[in-house]
């Protein structure tokens, strides 16, 4: 399934910024300096006294006026309109603006968005690109007429356009309010399992002296004494909700793509998420020292999903669709480096089926479940997928029934209730003809016996 990087445009800027940092360093006024004091590794640290505003002042330098006129788009005179113009963007209907924002901040199915929230200032990771551009996804082509010694010809030039460009949300608060919800609700957010290898889960430095790399492994949820009531979940949920400093996060949250993403966007934005997709394989083989897969395998999909359930219920109340991309454990079987387990399941179905049919139903809000392998829905999960669909229909039916009863009760109430004072269809406590002085019915404020206490001026 094709995927788009969440930070595609930002990563392109990130790569360009890295080159600019080295260039500035040669000129003598770099924002960063390299530290090699932790072994042989080099980390990029912000110099003392340099603020992010100083950095952005160099990154967002405006072009000269003459260059602006040269490179501006020919249609700019047609859309750069004053706010009082009849065709100004903010005067369009909200539905039209949502459609326009949708083209900017969302991708169409079956494409997904893979957030990359885990960052590192280790030079090796900083210098490497964090986005992929698939050539087969480049749709538009630019046609240019060219001429050479042999005559005229047409040049086809592909236009590299980011699938998502969320920079439009920075225009003003109204843009952010309208487009931010669409950014999280219209996209399928895909998260892969964590690779605990040193290169895949790199260290960072926050003070320039200490190497920070918490243990990225997750506890085995099935072996916890209290299950989901264990303090591990309460502590992690509290850390995400209170947004504690990231260097204080436990490694199971710090390096996990999904949990770190929830931590980064906050509970308010996480509540807008409607579709999640998790991809990985249940590890039914055993990793040991000397085996070719040691420390190169991603974390177990089964245990990770168990670990995610409390966080999904807590931070994603708007979730409606859950997609599980279950892969086969290619390292299980005979041969060098492929360890055969003498106990437990021997196939992905044996490992995942009990969880999908029982524990997964603890997720409260999802109405659609998709369990697939290589784009094909798995037959053994059809009953569970139907169970979630039936539960959603039953909830809709109950909501419709409750709403119908509520409307009928209001109609009966309005038809039978008569005020004992004014005779209208409401209870006396809601009567607008009550005495404004003593609050009793049976008389108006002009004839209230307490009128003299207020100097006889109230109610005139």
Secondary structure, DSSP 8 states (H G I E B T S, - for coil): --EEETTHHHHHHHHHHHHHHHHHHHHT--SEEEEEEETTEEEEEE-TT--HHHHHHHHT----HHHHHHHS-TTHHHH---TTSTT-GGGS-HHHHHHHHHHHH---TT-EEE-------BHHHHHS------GGG---EEEEEEEETTEEEEEEEE----S--GGGGGS-HHHHHHHHHHHHHSSEEEEE--B-STTTS--EESSSSSEE--------GGG-TTGGGSHHHHHHHHHHHHT--GGGS-HHHHS-HHHHHHHHHHHHHHTT--EEEEEEE---S---TTSTTTTTSB--HHHHHHHHHHHHHHH-TT--EEEEEEE--TT-SSSTT----SSS-SSHHHHHHHHHHTGGGG--S--EEEEEETTEE-GGGHHHHHHHHHHHHHHHHHHHHHHHHHHHHHHHHHHH---TTT-SSS-GGG-TTS-TTT--SSS-GGG-TTGGGGTT-TT-
